[in-house]
């Protein structure tokens, strides 16, 4: 498992550098798209909720760790802050806290689509440098592999 | 006479020099190709054969692909928004026997052998449903950003006939109203703003003829500033004041303009297009959907009444960090809530199905700026 994780990390870093990620948000979108696919593949609402919650938490923790790095630029730090705030809003809505109405069991599939689509708008998306994107991908993989 | 040492050294160097010469030749050819100022133009058929039928419709389409354009459908399949838009636009071009269509695909810069830059723009020219030219071009040649595309447009455009219906489509991320650095991932130090787009449109329209319809398939460009900047070059503008999913607007209505726009009623066509785009988006996306049709003549009154307010806002915002700003409905700022705010704006709106705005039941059709709370 450890060897596979390390290989996955190395492979991801190679792909990220080679593809010269513009924006860096592509892999984060793929991460949440995977989450949405897993949510829809499960029939049990409690499992759907757990998958979503876990996925949002892992990404939040990843961003916390990346923000703590001295290698991150001021612009990337600001972008990450906004993104973290958006993730927190989604977690709050999922659980029904902070003034949000809890997402009902019947809406969990749609909510998982919403999480993905909210990142796929034709606006000036959250942009991070290649370095930051690599750090996010690496840390996310390591956190998932634990 | 060569000594044994020299002979073995010579034969050893010969053994290594051949592959190096081969690699060097390949590299040199690639280098010369990438630097070549000769534009390799590929024409499918000679233009002169097609000029007998002057087009009734002219469509100019810019598809921005130099950025993050990945999205997924509801089944989790991955797409690139610019590639999908290109496919749809080429279908439109092939399905219009009475149109000329200019397609500019602005792609990310790539390199051969990691060092030699390759042309990063792709141009397609269709006339009467036939692909007549396909050409790679350099996006960064010329004094202004639009130079390469205006140049190609002028080289290929047909002679104008009276009553030509002119349409302009743009697909990409939100076009900035200020700043604009980094819009192109490959040219991070260059800027692209609404003013640059307006400058390009001015050069294409030249003699004060306007586009009958401009469609901006971007987020957040249904703003007083953007509409005012493009107003000199358009009779009608379709834009999204809010977010727009990367699956963009449905282009089906642009197929067979000779049927769908036969009566020349661009206003009705624009509304029908906006409605169809809206209906498709609300069936697929959970996020906010806003599609607005601006009758340029009728919105001028409102634009004049608030332009100093909006200009002052922009001037203030130019010194701020983007992360401290957000878009908002202009109706949330009393300075913009004036008589005539909705005149000339036909809006199709549905709030997001989740999030803080899910209970927002209406939208003014105009998007503004504010500081993040």
Interface residues (C-beta under 8 A of the other chain):
Chain A: X20 X21 X22 X23 X24 X25 X26 X29 X30 X33 X34 X36 X37 X75 X78 X79 X81 X82 X89 X90 X93 X103 X107 X110 X111 X113 X114 X116 X117 X118 X120 X121 X122 X123 X124 X125 X127
Chain B: X66 X67 X68 X70 X71 X72 X74 X76 X78 X81 X108 X172 X173 X174 X176 X182 X185 X186 X217 X218 X219 X220 X240 X243 X244 X245 X246 X248 X285 X286 X287 X321 X322 X323 X352 X353 X354 X355 X356
